[in-house]
Amino acid sequence: MTFADRLKDLRKGKNISQADLANSIQVHFTQVSRYERGETKPNAEAMTKLAKALDTTVDYLMNGSTDDVAVEAGLDKELIGRFKQVKDLNPDDKKTVISLLDAFIAKTRIQSIMNPAT
């Protein structure tokens, strides 16, 4: 997958128009179109703005790699694999998974408050 493909997929996945994305990174909408067609690549400043606007990393946009960033953030490969699978679920199933994660995290926090380590 190319930079252009990743950019287009991320933008569409977030239901953002080219014009809205262009506005958020302060370029003309035709520039975003050129990025997505692979005619040109953004400079470093625009790349950083794109990553921020699309809630991703410059590394992912440039290289398609999030594993190194995730591992550095403390996520192990098993979790990364599961998160990648969740990404492909329908929106209702994603909400269910997030609710289950939230419930488990809340349960763990409550247990640690009720039974503090001595």
N, C-alpha and C positions, 0 to 999 in steps of 0.2 A: 504494500500500500504506500502511496506517495504522500508527500506533504499536502498536495492539493486534495487528495482523497480524504485524508484525516481531517483537514480543515472543513471540508464540505460535510462530512459525516457528523462532526461535532456540532457544527452550526445547525444542521437540520435536526439533529437529536435534541437540541435545545429549543427548537421551533423559533429560531431567530432568522429574520430576513437578511439578505446581503446588505440592504440599506441600513438596517438597525445595527448590524455588526460594524459596518463602516463608520456609522455615526459614533458608536461607542469607542472606536479606536482612532477617530479623527482623521479618516481618509475618505476619499470619494468612493461611492458604492461600486463604481466600475473597477476600482483597484481590487476590491474583494473578489469580484468576478474574475479578474486576471489571475489572482492567487489560486482560485478554485479550478481554473482551466490549466494551471501549470505554466502559464506564460511568464510569470515573474514570481519572485519570492520577496517577502517583506524584509525590510532592514531590521536590525536588532531591536530598535525601539518599538516598531510596529509588531514584531514577533512577540515581544513581552506583553504588549497590550492585548494581542490576540489570545495568548495563553490565559491571561487574567480574565478577559471577557468570556472565555469558553470554559472556565474552571478546569484548566488542565495545566500542563507544564510545557515549557519551551522544548524540553527534551522529547516529550511525546509528539509535539507538532513536527519537530525536525526529524526525529529518528524512529518514532513509533514505539519507544521503549518507556514503560513506566515501572518496570520491575526494579531497577536500581533505585529509583526514587522511593518506591514503596518499601523496599528492604531497609533503606537508610532511615525511613520514618518508623521502623520497628515492626513492620508487617512481615510475617513469614510467607513463604511461597504457597503454602496450603491456603491461607486466607486470601492471598492475591488471586489464586485460581478460583476460589468460590465467588469472590467479588466480580470477577470477569464473567462467571456464569450468571450471576444475578443481573448483571448489566443487560443481558439478552432476554430477560423475562418481560412479560407484559406489565404495564403500569400497576395494575391491581396486585399482582403477585409481588412486585418490588415493594409496594407499600406494606404487604404482609410480612415480608422478610425484615424490613426496617422496624416494623412494630415488634416483631419477635426479638430482634437485637436490642431495641430500647428496653423492653420488658426484662430481658436477662441482665442487662447492665444495671437497671434500677434495682433489681433483686439483689445483685451482688453488692451494690452500694449500701442498701438497707442492712444486709447481713453484716457488713463491715462496721456499720454504726452500732448495731445491736450487740455485736460480739467483737469489740476492739481487741487487738493483739495486746497481751500483757507482758 
